[in-house]
């Protein structure tokens, strides 16, 4: 695939007023979510759920791309149309989660490394044939006593960079996701310090690996206090801390930053994104979203495994997608939640 093809994919993913839907939950993760609404987790119920999401009327007005799990990439709609084709026909770019999850980092208690580099190039060839045009790889970093360490950060950064280089060589746009988790009682200042350290190391690694920054997207956490911190932050405080961190660590060559929601409530993820896009300081990157649970949660609650609930569940997804699309443009207000 040519550089022009990669540029076309990037441009489609960062199109104005749109963001990315993360529907790449592993089987274990989606099983937990199905359990919360008493839905059995089988290949067929997962297929039905994701078809309901992807068939949402007007979804392409707010969603530019969808990250799929490997199983979903190979599944078909009830009309026997492969999901990647179904999305592409609606003007939505299909993507694929390619990492194989995390394992304990040897020698470093409490830290994790992401696996999946072995055979990645060959897998990407197969994913491309199935319709994928971009990929995603997640690294996980925890804030706690003595963690993350410099080595823990370096290992994850190097792996992210290696993955990104392989993607570009194989013709897929890489989404680089270094997630500093919200778990813990740390304050927003600590999250800012760690997030900046992580991003600095990630971009040093990307440079060393000769990754073209113009042909990738970044999917970072927002700078927020830990979920157990007594002092939570307003959207304005989150925006100020996050933008300061990004300006210090992310080169202007990166075309787009699509934030993960990372456990924030649906409303908070939207309000925080909006606060960044109403900032008086113009940013060099597109600031958008790549949310999973923060887009899907209301839809899953409405669906509950029943086909007769599809329309109501789709309305819930469409609403959250519209609200986040508005936040992507700095036009979201809390009053829109009542619409």
N, C-alpha and C positions, 0 to 999 in steps of 0.2 A: 504494500500500500504506500502511496506517495505522501510526501509532506503535505501536499495540498489536501489530501483526504483527511489527514489528521487535523489540519486547520479547519476544514469544513465541519468535522465532528465537534471540535471545541466551540466554534461559533454557534452551532446548533444548541449545545448544552448551556451556553451562557446567554441565550437569546433574551431580550428585554421582557420583564414581567413573568419570567418562568423560572422554575427550579427543578430539582431532582427528587424523585420518590425512591426511597430505599426500601425495596421489597425483597431483600436478600437475607432474611433471617434464616439461620441454620434450622435444621429439623428440630433440634433440641429447644431452641429459642421459641420457635412458633408453636411448639407443643405446649410450652408454659403459657403462652398467650391464649391459645385455644382452650386450655384448661380453665382459664379465668372466666370464660363464657360458656363452659360446659360443652365444648365441641370436640369430638374425637379427632385425633391427629392422624390422618392417613394420607397417602399420596393423593387420593381423590378429593378429600376435603381441602387439602392445601391447594389443589388445582382449582377447585370451585371458588375458593376464597380469592385467589389471585386473579382469576378470570373476572370476577365481580369488580375487583379494583380496576383492572386494566380497561374494562368496558364502560367505565364511568363516563356518562355524557359530558362533553366539554372539558375533559381532563387535559387534553392537549393545549388548551388555552392557558393553563397555569403550570403544566409539567412538561419539561423539555426532554427528560430522560428518566429511565427506570433502571435501577440496579437489581439484577435478578440473581437468585441462588442457582447453582448448577442444575438442580432438579427442574426448576421452573423454566430454565432456558430450553429444556428439551420437551416440555409439556405443550399440549395443544388445547385450544378452546373447544367448547362443545360443538362448534361448527367445523372442527378438525383443522383449524388454522394454527400453525406454530405461534406461540406467544411472541417471539421476536418479530415475526412478520405482522402479527396483529398490531403491535405497538408501532412499527415502522409505517404501516399503512395509515396510522393516525397522526403521523408527524412527530412521534416520540422516539428518541434514540434508545435502543436496547443496550444495556451494559451487563457486566458479570462480576460478581465477587469471586476473586481467585485465590485468596489466602486460605489456608487450611486450619485456621484457628491458632490458639496460643498454647505454649507449653512453658513449664517452669524454666527460668534461665539458670543454667547450671552454675553453682557457686554464689548465687545472689538471691538470698531468701526474700520472698515477697515480690520478685520481679518476674516478668514474662517476656518471652520472645515469640514472634509469629512465625509459623512454618508454612511451607508450600512452594519454595523456590525450585525444588527438584522436579524436573519435567514440566516446568511452567511454560517454556516456549512451545512445546508440543501441544500442551493443553490449549494455549491461546490460538493455535492454528485451528484446532477443532471448534473452539468457541466462535471464532470468526466465521467458519463455515455455517454455523447455526444462526448467525446474524448479529453477534455482539460487535459493537463498535468502540466500546470503552471498557475499562476494567477498574476494580477497586481493591485496595489492600489496606487492612487496618492493623495498626500497632497500638498497644495498650500500655499506658504508663500510670502508675498509682502514686499518689502523694501520701506519704506516711513517715514514720520514724526512720530516717536515714535513706529513704527512697523518694524518687528514683535516683540511682547512682549515675555517675558519669558514664560508666561502662554500660549500664542498662539502657541509657539514652542512646549511646553510640551504636550498640548492637541493633536496636530497632531502626535507627536512622539509616544504617548501612543496608539493612534488608529492604527497607522501603525504596531506597535509591536503586538497588539492584533490580527489584521488581519493576520499577518505572522504566529503567533502561531496556529491559526485556520486552515490555509492552510496546515501547516506541519502535524497537527493531522489528517487532511482529505486526506493526500497523494499528495498534489500539492505543487510544488516549488513556494514560494512567491517571486515576484519582488517588492521590497520596493522602492517607488518613492517619495522622499521629494523634491519638486521643488521650489527653490527660483527663482521667476519670474524675467525676464529681464526688465519688465516695470519700467520706472523711469529714473531719471538723475543721479543716484548714480555712483560712480567710481568703478574700479575693486577692490580696497582695501576694500571698504565697502561690496561688494559682497563676498569677501573672508572671512571677519569677520563674516558675518551673516551665510554663508554656513557652516563654521566650527562650529559655535554654534549649528546650526540645526543638523548636523551630529553627534556631540557629544551627544546631547540629544536623537537622534534616537537610537544610539547604546547602550546608557544606558538603554533605554526603552526595546530594544530587549533582553538585558541581563536579566533585571528584569522579562520579560515575558517568559524566558527560551527558546528562539528561537535558533535553531542550526544554527550558522552563516555559516557553511559549506554547508548548504542545502538551501541557499537563494541567490538572486542576488540583487545588489543595482543599482537603476536607478536615479542618481542625475543630477542636472544641472552642466554645466561647470561654472567656475568662470570667469565671463565676466562683462564688464561695462553695466550699464543700456542703453537701446536703445536710450535714449535722452541725454546721457552723451556726452559732447563735445570731450572728449578724448577716442577714441575707442582703442582696443588693438590688437596687432599682434598675430598670432598663437603662437609664442614663448612665449609671455607674458601670454597668456591664459593658455598655458601648464604649465609654471612655477608656476603660482598662483594656478591652479587647483591641481597639483600634491602635492604642499606643504600642501594644505588644506586636501587632502585625506590622506596623510601620518600621519597627526596629529590626524585624527579623525576616520579612518576606519581600523578595525582590519585586520591583515593579513589572518585570517581564512576565510574571505569572498572570494569566488573563482573568482567572476567576477563583474566588474563594467561596465554597459551598459548605456552610457550617453544618455540623452534626448537632442534633438536639441533646444527646447525652443524658437523658433522664429528666430534662426539664418538662414541665407541664406543657400542653399544647399552646395555651395562651401565653405563657412566659417565653417560649421559644419564638413565637411570632412577635411579641412586643420587643424582645431584645434585638431581633434582626431589624425591626423597623427603626429602633433607636440608632442603630449604626448607619442606616441609610438616610436619616434626616440630619446627620452630623453636618455642621457648617464647613468642615474641612473635606475637600474632595479627595477621594481615595483613588489610587492607580489601578485597582482591581474591581471587577464586578463582585458585589457582596450578595450572595444568594443562599439558598438552603439545599440541604440533602438530608431530609428528615425521614425517619422510619416510623417509630411509634408516635411521634408528635403529629404525624399526618394520618396514621392509620387507626389510632386508638378509638376515636368516636365511631368510625366505620365498623370496626370489629364488634363493638358493643351493640351496634344497631343490627348487625348481620346475624350473629349467633347461630350460624350454620344453616339458616333457613332461606331457601330460594325466594320465598315470598317477601323476605326483608331486603332483597337486593337493592330495590329502588331507594329505600330509606338509607341504606348503608352507603350507596353511591352519592346521595345528596350530602351525607356527612363528610365524605372524602372531598367532594367537589368544593364544599364550603371551606374546609381547612386549606385546601390548595389555593383557593382564591384569596384567602386572608394572607397567606404567606407570600403569594405573588404581589399583593398590595404592599406588604412589608419590604419586599425586594426593591420596590420603587419608593419606599418611604411614605406610603399613603395609608397605612393601617391606622385605625383608631379602635379603642376598646368598644365603642358603640357598634362596630361592625359585627361583634360577636352575637348580638341580638338579632341580626338580620336573618 
